Each structure stands twice: as structure tokens, then as C-alpha cells.
């Protein structure tokens, strides 16, 4: 592929990602971008290369105690941050999927509109709906 086509595809991808997140708050945009770019294969390879390099340097230098503490602290901080990033993006995606399913329920003539926003119902109501659907399914067999 010619270089101009490759750079054009790269700019299209960047603009598509930017367009998807520009409606969000600054914090949400930042978390989305961290999630998006941290899932790229090139980033995983770069992190692996840095870790191999640090391990090699540590072996050569006899693993100074400061390095061990810094590594443990850094690993804990990155893990905690990624938990929040992943939780945020999954929560947004789940909410968007739920809204889309609710819209489908509204649009289908024979659908039970009482199922819209079921995820907000109490556990008791969810169990009742599950039992009703189980009985309906058995009666159709």
C-alpha cells in the first residue's frame, strides 16, 4: 500500500475515534482514549519490549532494591487505573446497548413494553418476569 494511502487510513481512524468521543465529558474522553489505545497490538508489543529491557537491565545490575519497590508500586498503580478505565468503558457500552434494546422493544408491535428499563427493577420483579417468560416458553412447546 502506498505511503499516502497508509497515512490517509491512519488519519481516518483517528478522526473516527475522535468523532465518537467528542460528545463526552473530558474525563470520559480521556478514559475512552486510554482504553482504545491500550488495546492496540503495537502498545502491547511496546510494553513487552520495555519489560524485557527492564528485566535484562535488572539482571545485569543485580536487581537493586529500589527497582523492585518501584516496579511493584508501578504495577499496582497501572492495574488499579486500568480497572477503572475498563469499568468505565464497559459501563457506557452496556448502558448504550440497553438503550438500543429498549428502543427495539418500543418498535416491535408484539413486544412486552413492560420489559423496557427492566435493568432498573428490583430483584423481585426481575425474578417474576423470568418466571413469566419461563412459563410462556413452556406453554409454547
Backbone as CSV, one residue per row, in Angstrom:
resi,resn,N_x,N_y,N_z,CA_x,CA_y,CA_z,C_x,C_y,C_z
1,UNK,0.854,-1.170,0.000,0.000,0.000,0.000,0.900,1.233,0.000
2,UNK,0.644,2.216,-0.851,1.474,3.420,-0.896,1.404,4.173,0.429
3,UNK,2.475,4.923,0.684,2.579,5.647,1.946,1.446,6.641,2.133
4,UNK,1.029,7.325,1.066,-0.051,8.300,1.180,-1.365,7.629,1.569
5,UNK,-1.609,6.424,1.044,-2.830,5.694,1.397,-2.786,5.245,2.853
6,UNK,-1.601,4.820,3.309,-1.451,4.400,4.698,-1.682,5.569,5.640
7,UNK,-1.105,6.721,5.338,-1.298,7.879,6.218,-2.744,8.354,6.178
8,UNK,-3.396,8.227,5.005,-4.802,8.616,4.895,-5.675,7.701,5.761
9,UNK,-5.401,6.384,5.737,-6.156,5.455,6.573,-5.944,5.749,8.046
10,UNK,-4.714,6.077,8.411,-4.426,6.422,9.804,-5.190,7.643,10.254
11,UNK,-5.250,8.673,9.392,-5.985,9.881,9.769,-7.480,9.614,9.820
12,UNK,-7.998,8.719,8.947,-9.419,8.352,9.014,-9.741,7.660,10.322
13,UNK,-8.873,6.742,10.749,-9.103,6.045,12.011,-9.092,7.029,13.172
14,UNK,-8.101,7.929,13.186,-8.019,8.912,14.273,-9.248,9.802,14.290
15,UNK,-9.701,10.249,13.124,-10.853,11.134,13.095,-12.119,10.385,13.499
16,UNK,-12.217,9.098,13.142,-13.385,8.318,13.542,-13.420,8.143,15.055
17,UNK,-12.259,7.878,15.657,-12.192,7.741,17.111,-12.518,9.080,17.752
18,UNK,-11.955,10.156,17.247,-12.214,11.480,17.804,-13.687,11.843,17.700
19,UNK,-14.320,11.527,16.580,-15.728,11.857,16.403,-16.606,11.090,17.390
20,UNK,-16.237,9.868,17.721,-17.030,9.071,18.651,-16.964,9.601,20.071
21,UNK,-15.887,10.263,20.438,-15.715,10.641,21.835,-15.896,12.127,22.104
22,UNK,-16.030,12.950,21.070,-16.061,14.392,21.310,-17.313,14.855,22.040
23,UNK,-18.370,14.058,22.087,-19.593,14.434,22.789,-19.488,14.207,24.292
24,UNK,-18.520,13.474,24.738,-18.397,13.081,26.138,-17.701,14.156,26.964
25,UNK,-17.771,13.975,28.291,-17.039,14.877,29.185,-15.543,14.632,28.997
26,UNK,-14.749,15.554,29.479,-13.292,15.430,29.315,-12.766,14.159,29.978
27,UNK,-13.256,13.841,31.159,-12.808,12.629,31.849,-13.193,11.366,31.097
28,UNK,-14.404,11.347,30.580,-14.862,10.187,29.825,-14.079,10.036,28.521
29,UNK,-13.787,11.153,27.880,-12.976,11.103,26.645,-11.602,10.534,26.940
30,UNK,-11.003,10.995,28.021,-9.661,10.538,28.382,-9.681,9.044,28.677
31,UNK,-10.668,8.571,29.454,-10.752,7.149,29.776,-10.990,6.310,28.525
32,UNK,-11.837,6.810,27.619,-12.089,6.080,26.375,-10.800,5.966,25.557
33,UNK,-10.069,7.053,25.432,-8.842,7.020,24.627,-7.795,6.098,25.242
34,UNK,-7.674,6.105,26.581,-6.744,5.185,27.241,-7.148,3.745,26.933
35,UNK,-8.443,3.454,27.047,-8.929,2.108,26.762,-8.683,1.735,25.302
36,UNK,-8.989,2.660,24.401,-8.836,2.379,22.967,-7.374,2.111,22.604
37,UNK,-6.487,3.004,23.001,-5.090,2.855,22.593,-4.360,1.766,23.366
38,UNK,-4.777,1.481,24.602,-4.099,0.418,25.347,-4.457,-0.963,24.812
39,UNK,-5.506,-1.056,24.001,-5.880,-2.351,23.436,-5.238,-2.614,22.077
40,UNK,-4.440,-1.696,21.590,-3.779,-1.891,20.292,-2.615,-2.863,20.417
41,UNK,-2.427,-3.738,19.431,-1.316,-4.697,19.480,0.059,-4.028,19.573
42,UNK,0.229,-2.898,18.914,1.526,-2.217,18.949,1.867,-1.763,20.366
43,UNK,0.864,-1.339,21.118,1.096,-0.919,22.505,1.494,-2.124,23.354
44,UNK,0.837,-3.254,23.149,1.188,-4.467,23.889,2.625,-4.889,23.583
45,UNK,3.018,-4.797,22.320,4.399,-5.141,21.952,5.399,-4.172,22.565
46,UNK,5.056,-2.884,22.587,5.947,-1.886,23.182,6.115,-2.132,24.676
47,UNK,5.017,-2.429,25.369,5.091,-2.711,26.805,5.932,-3.961,27.045
48,UNK,5.732,-4.997,26.231,6.527,-6.219,26.376,8.008,-5.931,26.159
49,UNK,8.329,-5.096,25.166,9.730,-4.751,24.901,10.335,-3.987,26.077
50,UNK,9.590,-3.055,26.646,10.078,-2.297,27.806,10.311,-3.232,28.990
51,UNK,9.382,-4.160,29.213,9.547,-5.102,30.324,10.753,-6.015,30.127
52,UNK,10.952,-6.481,28.904,12.124,-7.329,28.622,13.404,-6.520,28.833
53,UNK,13.398,-5.272,28.369,14.569,-4.414,28.574,14.830,-4.148,30.048
54,UNK,13.792,-3.874,30.821,13.950,-3.637,32.260,14.424,-4.898,32.965
55,UNK,13.895,-6.047,32.564,14.327,-7.308,33.150,15.797,-7.568,32.842
56,UNK,16.214,-7.312,31.614,17.621,-7.502,31.230,18.530,-6.577,32.023
57,UNK,18.127,-5.301,32.133,18.929,-4.345,32.908,18.952,-4.743,34.377
58,UNK,17.827,-5.220,34.903,17.773,-5.657,36.298,18.689,-6.829,36.562
59,UNK,18.720,-7.781,35.640,19.617,-8.938,35.796,21.067,-8.477,35.771
60,UNK,21.386,-7.587,34.850,22.763,-7.101,34.720,23.200,-6.313,35.955
61,UNK,22.267,-5.604,36.580,22.611,-4.772,37.741,22.317,-5.452,39.078
62,UNK,21.816,-6.661,39.060,21.555,-7.387,40.299,20.269,-6.965,40.997
63,UNK,19.322,-6.469,40.262,18.026,-6.046,40.789,18.152,-5.180,42.042
64,UNK,18.515,-3.921,41.875,18.585,-3.027,43.035,17.226,-2.966,43.753
65,UNK,17.251,-2.853,45.081,16.004,-2.904,45.856,15.053,-1.770,45.478
66,UNK,15.573,-0.616,45.112,14.724,0.494,44.692,13.938,0.155,43.439
67,UNK,14.546,-0.602,42.549,13.861,-1.006,41.324,12.685,-1.920,41.635
68,UNK,12.905,-2.840,42.564,11.849,-3.795,42.913,10.646,-3.048,43.491
69,UNK,10.915,-2.117,44.402,9.831,-1.335,45.009,9.123,-0.496,43.943
70,UNK,9.872,0.136,43.069,9.280,0.956,42.015,8.446,0.105,41.067
71,UNK,8.944,-1.072,40.737,8.199,-1.965,39.846,6.884,-2.404,40.483
72,UNK,6.945,-2.798,41.749,5.723,-3.240,42.442,4.713,-2.103,42.558
73,UNK,5.192,-0.915,42.901,4.296,0.242,43.026,3.712,0.619,41.672
74,UNK,4.543,0.639,40.645,4.075,0.972,39.303,3.063,-0.026,38.790
75,UNK,3.319,-1.293,39.013,2.396,-2.338,38.587,1.047,-2.192,39.285
76,UNK,1.071,-1.935,40.577,-0.178,-1.756,41.326,-0.953,-0.543,40.825
77,UNK,-0.252,0.558,40.589,-0.917,1.783,40.129,-1.531,1.596,38.745
78,UNK,-0.796,0.976,37.829,-1.318,0.756,36.473,-2.506,-0.202,36.512
79,UNK,-2.410,-1.244,37.326,-3.521,-2.195,37.438,-4.774,-1.515,37.964
80,UNK,-4.649,-0.718,39.003,-5.791,-0.011,39.570,-6.390,0.963,38.557
81,UNK,-5.542,1.693,37.867,-6.030,2.644,36.868,-6.768,1.919,35.746
82,UNK,-6.235,0.812,35.273,-6.880,0.076,34.184,-8.204,-0.537,34.616
83,UNK,-8.334,-0.911,35.899,-9.617,-1.408,36.392,-10.679,-0.330,36.221
84,UNK,-10.359,0.909,36.582,-11.315,1.999,36.442,-11.590,2.322,34.976
85,UNK,-10.568,2.298,34.152,-10.752,2.572,32.720,-11.672,1.528,32.101
86,UNK,-11.402,0.264,32.365,-12.208,-0.814,31.789,-13.634,-0.765,32.323
87,UNK,-13.789,-0.534,33.627,-15.126,-0.457,34.210,-15.932,0.680,33.585
88,UNK,-15.300,1.815,33.396,-15.989,2.969,32.809,-16.452,2.667,31.394
89,UNK,-15.576,2.149,30.567,-15.939,1.913,29.167,-16.981,0.796,29.059
90,UNK,-16.858,-0.255,29.865,-17.852,-1.326,29.812,-19.212,-0.838,30.298
91,UNK,-19.224,-0.001,31.296,-20.479,0.537,31.808,-21.179,1.383,30.752
92,UNK,-20.431,2.226,30.059,-21.016,3.051,28.989,-21.548,2.175,27.857
93,UNK,-20.767,1.183,27.456,-21.195,0.311,26.373,-22.437,-0.492,26.763
94,UNK,-22.491,-0.957,28.012,-23.651,-1.697,28.478,-24.887,-0.797,28.504
95,UNK,-24.738,0.432,28.972,-25.872,1.361,29.002,-26.364,1.666,27.588
96,UNK,-25.441,1.857,26.657,-25.833,2.130,25.272,-26.557,0.928,24.665
97,UNK,-26.063,-0.264,24.920,-26.710,-1.479,24.421,-28.111,-1.617,25.004
98,UNK,-28.242,-1.303,26.286,-29.549,-1.395,26.932,-30.538,-0.416,26.321
99,UNK,-30.082,0.804,26.037,-30.978,1.796,25.402,-31.404,1.332,24.013
100,UNK,-30.487,0.714,23.276,-30.818,0.203,21.940,-31.843,-0.920,22.029
101,UNK,-31.676,-1.815,23.005,-32.639,-2.900,23.180,-34.006,-2.352,23.589
102,UNK,-34.013,-1.335,24.456,-35.273,-0.699,24.845,-35.971,-0.107,23.623
103,UNK,-35.206,0.507,22.747,-35.790,1.088,21.537,-36.370,-0.001,20.639
104,UNK,-35.710,-1.134,20.546,-36.247,-2.252,19.764,-37.560,-2.748,20.369
105,UNK,-37.629,-2.822,21.707,-38.875,-3.238,22.349,-40.007,-2.262,22.047
106,UNK,-39.697,-0.970,22.024,-40.713,0.029,21.704,-41.191,-0.120,20.255
107,UNK,-40.291,-0.469,19.360,-40.595,-0.502,17.932,-41.348,-1.768,17.508
108,UNK,-41.155,-2.862,18.227,-41.808,-4.121,17.834,-43.246,-4.148,18.344
109,UNK,-44.189,-4.392,17.455,-45.604,-4.335,17.845,-45.997,-5.361,18.913
110,UNK,-45.485,-6.574,18.861,-45.912,-7.610,19.802,-45.047,-7.726,21.036
111,UNK,-44.067,-6.855,21.180,-43.130,-6.957,22.299,-43.782,-6.480,23.592
112,UNK,-43.310,-7.014,24.711,-43.801,-6.593,26.023,-43.104,-5.298,26.408
113,UNK,-43.822,-4.199,26.348,-43.195,-2.915,26.665,-42.846,-2.807,28.142
114,UNK,-43.394,-3.680,28.964,-43.063,-3.684,30.389,-41.620,-4.088,30.658
115,UNK,-40.962,-4.655,29.646,-39.566,-5.058,29.824,-38.594,-3.896,29.647
116,UNK,-39.093,-2.773,29.143,-38.227,-1.600,28.970,-37.769,-1.136,30.347
117,UNK,-36.502,-0.883,30.473,-35.860,-0.444,31.718,-35.943,-1.509,32.819
118,UNK,-36.049,-2.774,32.439,-36.100,-3.864,33.415,-34.844,-3.894,34.277
119,UNK,-33.720,-3.461,33.717,-32.469,-3.493,34.477,-32.512,-2.581,35.710
120,UNK,-33.480,-1.651,35.745,-33.633,-0.757,36.891,-34.582,-1.327,37.941
121,UNK,-35.251,-2.435,37.638,-36.244,-3.018,38.543,-35.575,-3.733,39.713
122,UNK,-36.398,-4.009,40.725,-35.895,-4.743,41.890,-35.637,-6.194,41.506
123,UNK,-34.917,-6.881,42.360,-34.601,-8.293,42.126,-35.888,-9.117,42.094
124,UNK,-36.853,-8.757,42.935,-38.127,-9.475,42.996,-38.873,-9.379,41.658
125,UNK,-38.923,-8.191,41.088,-39.614,-8.004,39.807,-38.879,-8.750,38.695
126,UNK,-37.571,-8.709,38.731,-36.807,-9.436,37.703,-37.085,-10.935,37.795
127,UNK,-37.170,-11.467,39.004,-37.477,-12.892,39.177,-38.877,-13.220,38.676
128,UNK,-39.848,-12.328,38.931,-41.213,-12.536,38.447,-41.242,-12.568,36.914
129,UNK,-40.549,-11.622,36.282,-40.512,-11.581,34.814,-39.851,-12.845,34.272
130,UNK,-38.789,-13.284,34.920,-38.106,-14.503,34.474,-39.048,-15.701,34.557
131,UNK,-39.789,-15.783,35.649,-40.729,-16.896,35.815,-41.848,-16.827,34.770
132,UNK,-42.375,-15.631,34.506,-43.412,-15.461,33.478,-42.904,-15.894,32.107
133,UNK,-41.674,-15.502,31.783,-41.110,-15.874,30.485,-40.855,-17.357,30.397
134,UNK,-40.470,-17.980,31.499,-40.254,-19.423,31.514,-41.576,-20.149,31.281
135,UNK,-42.637,-19.694,31.937,-43.949,-20.305,31.759,-44.458,-20.108,30.327
136,UNK,-44.248,-18.902,29.764,-44.654,-18.620,28.400,-43.929,-19.536,27.413
137,UNK,-42.656,-19.732,27.645,-41.861,-20.592,26.762,-42.357,-22.043,26.849
138,UNK,-42.642,-22.514,28.059,-43.122,-23.890,28.229,-44.499,-24.076,27.594
139,UNK,-45.338,-23.061,27.663,-46.671,-23.183,27.077,-46.617,-23.190,25.543
140,UNK,-45.567,-22.646,24.971,-45.428,-22.608,23.514,-44.855,-23.911,22.970
141,UNK,-44.306,-24.739,23.833,-43.717,-26.007,23.375,-44.736,-27.038,23.088
